[in-house]
Amino acid sequence: VRTAIDDLGGAVLPKLNWSAPKDARWVYGTLKCENVKEVLTLLKSSDFISHDLCNSFDHCCDRNQHNSRPDIFHLVLRRWRCIDESSEFRCFVRRGQLQAVSQRLTHLFFPHLLDPAFAELALRSINQFLSDTVHGKFPLDSYACDIVLGKLPRLKVTLVDFSPWAPSTDPLLFEWDELEALTGLAAEFRVVQREGEERSKLENYHCVPLEVAELGVSTPEEIEDLCRRAERR
């Protein structure tokens, strides 16, 4: 691992076969790792990684025919790169057809993403990329994938990762019932429409103790209020 980190420029993003420990970002304030200790700490602190290790196949249609997890896991280290947050999107592909595209970081508002011309060009670029690079080469025809769009006017597509077409994958600005119901030939493109409509990140739920999360407490103010009430008892 030390050698790999050095070979990748001294800073990496760790993950297993599917998930990155996004919900453990609170440990260091970043997913950027520069040594083995940081890599292992993030992996051990993540509910997402625990799910991969113990319940990877929960949503597979043939899950009763297999174990709940693979026999072999792979530690993946990716070279750390700084990416424009407004350029990250998640694509939902069903039966080989692009059905939906969502802004990846739903807790942020980017006014320039509201331009209809941008949405049209983005969908065109994504469809072309999927046709040229993914279809016929990736073994599944239903999946989600995360991408980064380059700068206008080209909007070059860079593939980041694949995720299963399953409830274990965050639908972001969609709901899974919606995605299952989409059947049109034209994909739907969704971004946060205005200030105040941002959604909190799913991983935030995993950044507090289980007992606190079960009480429906999530914001710092609610946690402080819970502590004050506990002290009065």
N, C-alpha and C positions, 0 to 999 in steps of 0.2 A: 504494500500500500504506500509506504514512504517513497519508493522508487517511482510508482505511478504518479504520485502527486508532483514530484520533481519533474518528471517527463512532461507533465501537463501544464507546466509554467508556475507551479508552486501554490495554486489555489484551485479547488475542485468543488463540484456539487455532487454529493453522494446520493445513491438510490439503490433499491434492489430491483428485481425483475420488472416490477410495475411501478411501485410508488416511490416518491421522494418524501423525506420526513418534513414536509411543509409545516405540519402542526407543531414541530419542535423548534420553529424559528425563534421562539421566545427565549430559548436557552442562551443563545449568543447574540440575538437580534439580527441574525442573518443565517443563510444556509451555506455560506462560503466557508470552506474548511481548508486549513493550511497544514494540518498534521493529523496523525492517526487518532489521537485522543478526541479531537473535535468530530471526526467522522463517526467513531463509535458512540460518542455521547448523543449525537443527534439521532442515530438509528435506534438506540436503546430508549430514547425519550419519546418516540413517535407511536401514536395509536395506529397511524396508517401503515407503518412497517409491521406492527404486531398483527394487523389484519392480514397482510400478505403472508406472514410466516405461519399463521394458524388457520385462516379461513379464506384462502385465495379463491377457492372454487365454489363458494356459497351460491353464486348466481348463475352457475353454468347449468344448461338444460340437462346435462348428463351427470350431474354432481353425485347422484347416488351410485354411479358406477366407478367412482374414483375416490381417492383420499381427499381430505379437505384442503390439501396443499400439495405443491410439487415436491418431489423427492430431492431436487437440487435447486439451490438458489445461487444467484450471481450478484456480487457486489459491483455496481457500475459507478465509475468515477468520471465525471464530465468536466472538461476544462471550464473554469469559471469565466463567464462573459457578462458584461453589463449590457442590458437590453432596454430599449425604449418601451416603457410599460404600456403605452397606448398601442403598440404594434402586436401585442399578444392576443391570439384568438383560439377558440376551441371549435373544431368542426365536428359535426355529427353526420355520419354516413350510414345509410341503411340500405342493404341489398345493392350496394354499389352506387347508390344515388346520394349526392350531397343534399341533406334535408335542412340543415340549420347551421348557422355560424353565430357564436356568442363572443362578445368581448370577454377576455380571460379574467381581467382584474375588475370584478364587479363592484368593488368598494371605491372605485375612482371614477370621476366624470371627466371626459375628454371632449370638449365642444367640437373639435374638427372631425370627429367620427360621425357626426350627425349629417354630414353632407351626403345627399342621395347619390351623387356622382361617385363619391368614394366607395359607398356600399356596392354600387353596380360594378365598379372596376375591381374591387376586392373579390367579389363572388366570381367574376370572370377569371381572375388570376388563380384563385383557389381551385376552381373546377378544372382549369387547364393543367395545373400542377398534379392534381389527383389522377387525371387521365393519363398524363405522360409518365408519372413517377411511381404511383401507388397501385392503381388498378392493374390486375394481372400479375403483380409481383408480391404484394402483401397477401397472406393466405386467407384472411377474413374479408367478407364483403359487408359486414356490419361492424362498426367500430366508431370510436371518437379519436380525434388526433389534435394535438396542440401544435400551432404553427406561429411563426413570426413573419410579419409582412415587412418588406423593405420599403424604401422611400418612393414617393411618387416621382415620375408617372408609371414606373415599371411595376412597383409593388411585388418584387421578387419574393417567392414563398420559400421559407426555410422550415423544414419539418423538425419538431422538437421531440415529440413522443407520441405513442399510441396508448389508448385506454380502451377497456371493453365497453361494448354497447350494453350497459347494465346499470342498475341503480347505485352500484358502488362508485360510479363515475359521477362527479358533480355536474349537473346539467346547467349550472350557472344561471343565466337569465331566462332559461326555459324550465319547464317541469317535465319529468319523464313521461307523464300521461300525454302531454302535448307532443313530445317527440315521437311517441308511439303512434299518435294519430296523424302525423304529417304524412301526406301522400303525394303532394304536388311535385311537378317537375322543377319548379323554381324554388331554390332554397331561401329560407327566411334569415335575415341578417339583423341581429339585435345588439344594441349598445345601450348604456345608461343614457337616458334621455335628458335629464336635467339635474342640477344640484339638489340634493335632498332625496333622490331616488336610488342612491347607491345601496347595495346590499352588503351586509357584513360577510366576511370570509368564512367558509365552512370550517376551516382549520381553527378559527378562533374558539369554537366550542370545545376543542380538544386541548386548549391551552390553560385550562383551570382544573383543579382537582375534581374527580368524578362525583364526589359527594356534593360539591358546589354546583356542578352542572345539572345534577338531578333535581336541584331546588329551583332551576330556571334562572339562576343568577349568572349574568354574563359581563355586564359593564363594570368598570371600577367603582362607580357610585353604588351599584347594587351590592357589590361585594363588601364595601365599607359599611353599608347599612346593615347587612347581615351580621357583620362582626360586632357592630354596636349593639344590636339586639341580643346577640349571644352573651355579651359581657354583662347585660342587665339581668340575666337569668341567674 
